[in-house]
Amino acid sequence: EKAKLLRSQPVQVVEPKGLLYVQQREFAVTTPKDGSVSILGSDDATTCHIVVLRHTGSGATCLTHCDGSDTEAEVSLIMSSVKSFSNTTGYGRLEVHLVGGFNDDRQLSQKLTNQLLRAFDLQPDDVHLVTFCVTELNDREEKDIHFPVIYGIAVNVKTAEIFPATFPEKGPDEDLRSAHVLTGATLTNIYDAKMEQLHIGPYFWRPFPHVDFWLEQDDKQILQNLSTSPLAEPPHFVSHIRSTLIFLKEHPFPSRSLFPDRKPRIYKKNEEGLWEQVCSGEI
């Protein structure tokens, strides 16, 4: 019933003001007291799942975008991150919302759904499954081709409302963050809720293998080879991958070009509610 309700809601366009956008293999956690961020969100999930974990007592809320790379470790990480904000509240419970995936040919969605359920089940704490809109419950069929119904969601940290969403702005540092994923990153926390700052990096990778070869390929080849579900990708998938590959070609050694001082790139919300880079001297 809950999945049906979520699927029937219109997709809302979430503007960048007050938004913290979470990419694949990233997570962010904050509380209703946050003066900068009121919405956490992620989209472009095909076989991936978006997970929202919330403590009803403290209101601490975590959103992550999982792709099945190391589900058990990822669930432990988000559990401890939410609990670190909730230790002082004697009341409340942990609630989880799982959204994403569809009936894909390779059954990757189903595999990830099972991994997530198992990982939460293995936690010593009680976790209450509140929203379960994954795989077959998030599937639609068109001319014998399967697609997800919901590709993205947002959670309002203040009200706990969860809704289908799309995001015109996925920054800051969109290409840098995607490059980090494409080169095999593990799940990374990108937000310091106490300081209300977004921390990107420092990230290090080796030169991307065959980057020129990939950049010479046509859209169809990129879609076939670099997607887990070529038929169901959103229309901007190829241009996004291309721009990430160009970024990797321009920065084969991030330790030289991007993070020479080994420090993260730090952003804070400005008066308009938009991310603005902070000079490292100001921290």
JOJO-V905804 format. One line per field, one symbol per residue. phi: phi as a letter, one per 40 degrees, with the letter a starting at -180 (. if undefined). Layout:
phi->???
This chain:
phi->.ccccccccccccccccgcbcbcdfbaababccccbbbbbaaagcbccbbbbbbbcccgdbbbabcbgcadccccdcccccccccbccccbhbcbbbbbhgaccdcfcccccdcccccccccccccbccbbbbbfccbbbbafgbcbccbcabbbcccbgcbacabbcbbccfdcccccccccgccdbcbbbcccfbcbbgcbbacdccfccdcccccdccccccbbcadcbccdcdccccdccccccccbcbdcccbbccfbccbbbccdcgbcbcbccccc
